[in-house]
Amino acid sequence: MTSIPTNSNTQPWSPSLKARLYGLAKPIDELLLRATYTARFYHWSRANAAAPTLPTRFDLYQHVIDRHGLGGTIDYLEFGVFHGESLRWWAAHNHAPDARFYGFDGFTGLPDGWVGLPPGTFSTGGQIPTFDDPRVALEIGLFQDTLGDFVARQPLDRRTVIHLDADLYSSTLYVLTTLAPKLRPGDVILFDELGSAYGVTHEFRALEDFAGSYRFHYRLLAGTRRYLQAAIEVMA
Ligand SMILES: C[S@@+](CC[C@H](N)C(=O)[O-])C[C@H]1O[C@@H](n2cnc3c(N)ncnc32)[C@H](O)[C@@H]1O
C-alpha cells in the first residue's frame, strides 16, 4: 500500500477559523454553485455546438421523432406532467398502437423551493389531468415514492424516451439514477430546462453529476436556443 507523506509540522486551519470562513461563504454558496455550473455549461455548449437548434420545444420533439425514429412503438416516461401539455403532445404525435405513455407527478407542485419560488409551485390544486388516449397512464405521487415500484414491475424493454420536466436538481437526479440500470443505447432523454440561468444548477447539474459518477455516455441530438431544452441519446 502506498502511504501519502504528511508533514507533521503543518498546522491545519483551526476549527474556529474554518467555521468563520465557511460562515462567510454560506450567503454566496448559491452564487458559487451557479458560477461553477455556468462555466461547465459554457464548455458543454461549445463542445456540442454542431447539434441542430430548433425554434421551440415542440419543434425539438418533432425533430427527434422524425430524425431519430421515435414515431413507432416506444415507452415514453414523462417526469413532471402538471396540466399535461407535453404528455398530451407526445401521445397525439405518435400513432403506434403499442406505444405507452407514462406520466409521473404528485400534482402538488414542486416538493422544494426553486429559483426563489416556494415549494408547491406548479400545483394543480388537486386537479388530476385527464387523457382520452388509453395508451396514457399516470403514476401519481412523488417520483421518490412511485418510480421504484414502476421500474420493478415494468420491463421497459422497448426504445424509451425519458422526458425530464421536473425543474429541480433533486427530482432530476433521482430519476436519472433510478433509471440508470434500464437505460440502453438509443434511448432518448429530453430536458426541459437545461440551459436557462437557473437550469444550469438544476437539470444541467443533475446531468453532469449523473454522467460523471455513473460513467454515462451520451451525445446531444438537438436543442432549442441556448439549449433551454435539449435531447440527448444514450450511447454504449
Ligand atoms: C414545469 S411542471 C411540468 C410541465 C409539463 N411537463 C408541461 O409541459 O406542461 C413541473 C412538474 O414537476 C412536478 N415535480 C417536480 N418534482 C417532483 C417530484 N419529486 N415528484 C413528483 N412530481 C414532481 C411538479 O409537481 C410539477 O407539476
The ligand as a Tripos MOL2 file, in Angstrom:
@<TRIPOS>MOLECULE
LIG
   27    29     1     0     0
SMALL
NO_CHARGES

@<TRIPOS>ATOM
      1 C1        -42.8750   22.5830  -15.0040 C.3       1 LIG1
      2 S1        -44.0220   21.4540  -14.3980 S.3       1 LIG1
      3 C2        -44.2260   20.2900  -15.7360 C.3       1 LIG1
      4 C3        -44.7930   20.8920  -17.0100 C.3       1 LIG1
      5 C4        -45.2910   19.9180  -18.0460 C.3       1 LIG1
      6 N1        -44.3190   18.9480  -18.4800 N.3       1 LIG1
      7 C5        -45.7870   20.7020  -19.2640 C.2       1 LIG1
      8 O1        -45.1730   20.6860  -20.3020 O.co2     1 LIG1
      9 O2        -46.7950   21.3780  -19.1500 O.co2     1 LIG1
     10 C6        -43.0760   20.5920  -13.1930 C.3       1 LIG1
     11 C7        -43.8290   19.4730  -12.5000 C.3       1 LIG1
     12 O3        -42.8910   18.6340  -11.8290 O.3       1 LIG1
     13 C8        -43.5330   18.0510  -10.7200 C.3       1 LIG1
     14 N2        -42.4940   17.5060   -9.8160 N.ar      1 LIG1
     15 C9        -41.2500   18.0160   -9.5920 C.ar      1 LIG1
     16 N3        -40.5670   17.2320   -8.7510 N.ar      1 LIG1
     17 C10       -41.3690   16.1800   -8.4550 C.ar      1 LIG1
     18 C11       -41.2030   15.0010   -7.6660 C.ar      1 LIG1
     19 N4        -40.0640   14.7560   -6.9870 N.pl3     1 LIG1
     20 N5        -42.2170   14.1230   -7.6010 N.ar      1 LIG1
     21 C12       -43.3850   14.3640   -8.2770 C.ar      1 LIG1
     22 N6        -43.6000   15.4560   -9.0450 N.ar      1 LIG1
     23 C13       -42.6040   16.3480   -9.1390 C.ar      1 LIG1
     24 C14       -44.3860   19.1590  -10.1700 C.3       1 LIG1
     25 O4        -45.4860   18.6700   -9.4280 O.3       1 LIG1
     26 C15       -44.8240   19.8980  -11.4650 C.3       1 LIG1
     27 O5        -46.1140   19.5160  -11.8610 O.3       1 LIG1
@<TRIPOS>BOND
     1     1     2 1
     2     2     3 1
     3     2    10 1
     4     3     4 1
     5     4     5 1
     6     5     6 1
     7     5     7 1
     8     7     8 2
     9     7     9 1
    10    10    11 1
    11    11    12 1
    12    11    26 1
    13    12    13 1
    14    13    14 1
    15    13    24 1
    16    14    15 ar
    17    14    23 ar
    18    15    16 ar
    19    16    17 ar
    20    17    18 ar
    21    17    23 ar
    22    18    19 1
    23    18    20 ar
    24    20    21 ar
    25    21    22 ar
    26    22    23 ar
    27    24    25 1
    28    24    26 1
    29    26    27 1
@<TRIPOS>SUBSTRUCTURE
     1 LIG1         1 GROUP 0 **** ****
